[in-house]
Amino acid sequence: MRILLVEDETLLAETVRRGLANEGFIVEVVHDGVSGLWAATENPYDVIVLDLMLPLKNGYDVLKELRGRKIWTPVMMLTAKDGEYDQTDAFDLGADDYLTKPFSFLVLVARIRALIRRGAPERPVVMTLGTLRLDPLNRSVHRGNTAVSLTAREYGMLQFLMRRHDQVVSKAEILDNVWDPAFDGGDNVVEVYIGYLRRKIDVPFNLTTLTTVRGMGYILSADRDGTS
């Protein structure tokens, strides 16, 4: 099994390389984003382990370009708690899994094996619900012909709600699927972001597609006239 490790911390990269080699993996290491993008584009790998903060081109841009080129190799993103994108859910960036530094090597190996068993993901399918359209390939959202600008968190929430459209989802389910597992805040943050979403996907279009089911959660449905 071939692994591409893109990590600029040379000591960490060598430690991980040796460990993975001892586990039977063939590991290629590069230390910057430009080299990582080139290697991932030119060579086949079973998994790419990609650091987020890299010289020349950060991991966010590397991953975005890979997916833009229709390269669906599973990507394990390495993030730092004090990194530039620490508030962004790695899955929203197009990653298949992520680990926060410092991490357990045993956990890294287990996650890599899981990604290999899962295989390369299929091309993301554009999601539609009434006039609402979400394209995972370029992470864009449109209501009809109008582009809707969302933050990474709002995008992640909308994507989850669209997957579960016409079903009531609880605050706990949204937290589990949209927020980082390490998030230790209250569930009121969900209500706040539901409000943000409504003001972007419903209010400007006089629609009421994202509604509250009292005591149960929220439901996203196809278009309904907001005046009705």
C-alpha positions as CSV (number, residue, x, y, z in Angstrom):
1,M,0.0,0.0,0.0
2,R,1.4,3.4,-1.0
3,I,1.1,6.4,1.2
4,L,2.0,10.0,0.4
5,L,3.0,12.0,3.4
6,V,3.0,15.8,3.0
7,E,4.6,17.2,6.2
8,D,7.0,20.1,6.6
9,E,8.2,19.2,10.1
10,T,11.1,17.0,9.0
11,L,11.6,15.1,12.3
12,L,7.9,14.3,12.6
13,A,7.8,13.3,8.9
14,E,10.7,10.9,9.3
15,T,9.3,9.4,12.5
16,V,6.0,8.8,10.8
17,R,7.7,7.4,7.7
18,R,9.7,4.9,9.6
19,G,6.7,3.8,11.6
20,L,4.5,3.3,8.6
21,A,7.3,1.5,6.8
22,N,7.5,-0.9,9.8
23,E,3.8,-1.5,9.3
24,G,4.4,-2.6,5.7
25,F,3.5,0.6,3.9
26,I,5.5,2.2,1.1
27,V,5.8,5.9,2.0
28,E,6.8,8.8,-0.1
29,V,7.5,12.1,1.8
30,V,7.5,15.6,0.6
31,H,7.8,18.8,2.7
32,D,5.8,21.5,0.9
33,G,2.4,21.9,-0.7
34,V,3.6,22.4,-4.2
35,S,5.6,19.2,-4.2
36,G,2.6,17.4,-2.5
37,L,0.2,18.6,-5.2
38,W,2.6,17.5,-7.9
39,A,3.2,14.0,-6.4
40,A,-0.5,13.4,-5.7
41,T,-1.4,14.4,-9.3
42,E,1.4,12.4,-11.0
43,N,1.4,9.2,-8.9
44,P,-1.2,6.8,-7.6
45,Y,-1.5,6.4,-3.8
46,D,-3.9,4.6,-1.5
47,V,-4.0,7.4,1.0
48,I,-2.6,10.9,1.3
49,V,-1.6,12.2,4.7
50,L,-1.7,15.9,4.3
51,D,-0.6,18.6,6.9
52,L,-2.7,21.7,6.8
53,M,0.0,24.3,7.4
54,L,2.6,23.9,4.7
55,P,5.1,26.2,2.9
56,L,4.5,27.3,-0.6
57,K,0.9,26.1,-0.7
58,N,-1.2,25.2,2.3
59,G,-3.0,21.9,2.7
60,Y,-6.4,23.6,2.2
61,D,-5.4,24.7,-1.3
62,V,-3.7,21.4,-2.1
63,L,-6.8,19.5,-1.3
64,K,-9.1,21.9,-3.1
65,E,-7.0,21.6,-6.3
66,L,-6.8,17.8,-6.1
67,R,-10.6,17.6,-5.9
68,G,-10.9,20.1,-8.6
69,R,-8.8,17.9,-10.8
70,K,-11.1,14.9,-9.9
71,I,-8.5,13.1,-7.9
72,W,-10.4,11.3,-5.2
73,T,-7.6,9.6,-3.3
74,P,-8.6,9.4,0.4
75,V,-7.0,12.2,2.4
76,M,-6.1,12.2,6.0
77,M,-5.7,15.8,7.1
78,L,-3.3,16.7,10.0
79,T,-4.4,19.9,11.9
80,A,-2.9,21.9,14.7
81,K,-5.1,23.4,17.4
82,D,-3.5,26.8,16.9
83,G,-3.5,26.6,13.1
84,E,-5.0,29.2,10.8
85,Y,-8.0,26.9,10.0
86,D,-8.5,25.4,13.5
87,Q,-12.2,26.5,13.5
88,T,-12.9,24.9,10.2
89,D,-14.2,21.3,10.2
90,A,-11.7,19.3,8.1
91,F,-14.5,17.4,6.4
92,D,-15.8,20.6,5.0
93,L,-12.4,21.1,3.3
94,G,-12.9,17.8,1.4
95,A,-10.9,15.6,3.7
96,D,-12.0,12.0,4.4
97,D,-10.6,12.0,7.9
98,Y,-8.4,14.1,10.2
99,L,-6.2,14.0,13.2
100,T,-5.2,16.9,15.5
101,K,-1.5,17.2,16.5
102,P,-0.1,15.8,18.6
103,F,-1.6,12.4,17.7
104,S,-1.2,8.8,18.6
105,F,0.8,6.8,15.9
106,L,-1.4,3.8,16.6
107,V,-4.5,5.8,15.9
108,L,-2.9,7.2,12.7
109,V,-2.3,3.7,11.4
110,A,-5.8,2.5,12.3
111,R,-7.3,5.5,10.5
112,I,-5.2,4.9,7.4
113,R,-6.2,1.2,7.3
114,A,-9.8,2.3,7.6
115,L,-9.4,4.7,4.7
116,I,-7.8,2.0,2.5
117,R,-10.6,-0.4,3.3
118,R,-13.1,2.3,2.3
119,G,-11.3,3.1,-0.9
120,A,-11.4,6.2,-3.0
121,P,-14.7,8.1,-2.7
122,E,-16.9,8.6,-5.7
123,R,-17.2,11.9,-7.4
124,P,-19.3,14.2,-5.2
125,V,-22.9,14.5,-6.5
126,V,-24.6,17.8,-6.7
127,M,-27.3,18.0,-4.0
128,T,-30.6,19.6,-4.9
129,L,-33.7,20.4,-2.9
130,G,-36.3,22.5,-4.7
131,T,-34.4,25.5,-5.9
132,L,-31.6,25.0,-3.4
133,R,-28.4,23.5,-5.0
134,L,-25.2,22.5,-3.2
135,D,-22.1,21.4,-5.2
136,P,-19.5,19.6,-3.0
137,L,-16.9,19.8,-5.8
138,N,-16.5,23.5,-5.5
139,R,-18.4,24.0,-2.2
140,S,-20.8,26.4,-3.8
141,V,-24.5,27.0,-2.9
142,H,-27.2,28.5,-5.1
143,R,-30.8,29.3,-4.6
144,G,-32.1,29.2,-8.1
145,N,-29.6,31.3,-10.1
146,T,-28.5,33.3,-7.1
147,A,-25.2,32.4,-5.4
148,V,-25.4,32.1,-1.6
149,S,-22.3,32.9,0.4
150,L,-21.8,30.6,3.4
151,T,-19.1,30.2,6.0
152,A,-17.5,26.8,6.4
153,R,-19.6,26.0,9.4
154,E,-22.8,27.1,7.7
155,Y,-21.9,25.1,4.6
156,G,-21.3,22.0,6.7
157,M,-24.6,22.4,8.5
158,L,-26.5,22.9,5.3
159,Q,-24.9,19.9,3.7
160,F,-25.9,17.7,6.6
161,L,-29.5,19.0,6.6
162,M,-29.8,18.4,2.9
163,R,-28.6,14.8,3.3
164,R,-31.4,14.5,5.9
165,H,-34.0,16.6,4.1
166,D,-37.6,16.1,5.2
167,Q,-36.5,14.5,8.4
168,V,-36.4,16.1,11.8
169,V,-32.9,16.3,13.1
170,S,-32.0,17.2,16.7
171,K,-29.4,19.6,18.0
172,A,-27.4,16.7,19.3
173,E,-27.3,15.1,15.8
174,I,-26.2,18.3,14.2
175,L,-23.5,18.8,16.8
176,D,-22.2,15.2,16.3
177,N,-22.1,15.5,12.5
178,V,-21.1,19.1,11.9
179,W,-18.9,20.2,14.9
180,D,-15.5,18.9,15.9
181,P,-15.7,16.0,18.3
182,A,-13.6,18.1,20.7
183,F,-16.2,20.9,20.9
184,D,-17.3,21.3,24.5
185,G,-19.7,24.2,24.2
186,G,-23.4,24.1,24.6
187,D,-26.0,23.0,22.0
188,N,-27.3,26.6,21.8
189,V,-24.7,27.2,19.1
190,V,-26.8,25.1,16.8
191,E,-29.8,27.4,17.2
192,V,-27.5,30.4,16.4
193,Y,-26.3,28.8,13.2
194,I,-29.8,27.8,12.2
195,G,-30.7,31.5,12.4
196,Y,-27.7,32.3,10.3
197,L,-28.7,29.8,7.6
198,R,-32.3,31.0,7.5
199,R,-31.1,34.6,6.9
200,K,-29.1,33.4,3.9
201,I,-31.1,30.6,2.2
202,D,-34.7,31.6,3.1
203,V,-35.3,35.2,4.1
204,P,-33.9,36.9,1.0
205,F,-36.1,34.6,-1.2
206,N,-39.2,34.9,0.9
207,L,-39.1,31.2,1.7
208,T,-39.5,29.1,4.8
209,T,-37.7,25.8,4.0
210,L,-35.7,25.5,7.3
211,T,-38.2,25.2,10.1
212,T,-38.1,24.4,13.9
213,V,-40.0,21.5,15.2
214,R,-40.6,22.5,18.8
215,G,-39.0,20.2,21.3
216,M,-37.5,18.0,18.6
217,G,-35.2,19.8,16.3
218,Y,-35.2,21.2,12.8
219,I,-36.3,20.1,9.3
220,L,-35.2,21.3,5.9
221,S,-37.8,20.9,3.1
222,A,-38.3,22.0,-0.5
223,D,-39.5,25.5,-1.3
224,R,-42.6,26.9,0.3
225,D,-43.8,30.4,-0.2
226,G,-42.9,32.4,2.9
227,T,-46.1,34.3,2.8
228,S,-48.3,31.3,2.9
